[in-house]
Amino acid sequence: MTTQTGGAPRAPRAPRAREQLSAVDGLAQLSFVIQGLLERRAAEHDLSIIQTRLLGVLRDRKPTMNELARFLGVDKSSVTGLVDRAERRGLVTRVPSATDRRAVLVCLTDDGRFLVSQAAARFEADVSALLSRLPPRERETLSRIVSRLLVAHAADQGTDLFATATAR
């Protein structure tokens, strides 16, 4: 953030027309910035991005292995290895479903929940610092637009983005 004479903060100038990116290029480049922030926080906890995504999914729900595969966009065999590694680290546990004897749910352990809360808080601070360059009204507009896009995408995938952990 730049400052005016006297040290008072000044908002960054709006980009000129020739400096404005297309929506596709802008979103792609923004995704690289966000991924970089996430990778840095994941590395602090010796986690890969996919392990970080796994723990993020488990923060809000207790899915079956098949549901986890769908949430993460990977095949079931990949999820099995991912959960195995997280279980060996004491971050997750498998529990039998109360409603379907064939199903196994994956849950965060207390250690996993603590790690997720630490990493999430630091990642949120990183992204908040990035977003602080926008005026509050533009941040709210961005939040609304991103939410609409992600809710629609999740619905297309058969997922409720805001479903939380339920007893099964």
CORCORQUI-V657898 format. One record per backbone hydrogen bond with DSSP energy under -0.5 kcal/mol. NH is the residue of the N-H (numbers start at 1). CO is the residue of the C=O. If there is no record, write none. Layout:
NH CO
NH CO
//
This chain:
2 10
4 8
7 4
10 2
19 16
20 16
20 17
26 22
27 23
28 24
29 25
30 26
31 27
32 28
33 29
34 30
35 31
36 32
37 33
38 34
39 35
40 36
41 37
42 38
43 39
44 40
45 41
45 42
46 43
47 42
52 48
53 49
54 50
55 51
56 52
57 53
58 54
59 55
60 56
60 57
61 57
65 104
68 64
69 65
70 66
71 67
72 68
73 69
74 69
78 75
79 75
80 76
81 77
82 78
83 79
84 80
85 81
86 82
87 83
88 84
89 85
90 87
91 86
92 86
93 107
95 105
97 100
97 103
99 168
103 100
105 95
106 63
107 93
109 91
113 109
114 110
115 111
116 112
117 113
118 114
119 115
120 116
121 117
122 118
123 119
124 120
125 121
126 122
127 123
128 124
129 125
130 126
131 127
132 128
133 130
134 131
138 135
139 135
140 136
141 137
142 138
143 139
144 140
145 141
146 142
147 143
148 144
149 145
150 146
151 147
152 148
153 149
154 150
155 151
156 152
157 153
158 155
159 154
161 159
163 160
165 60
//
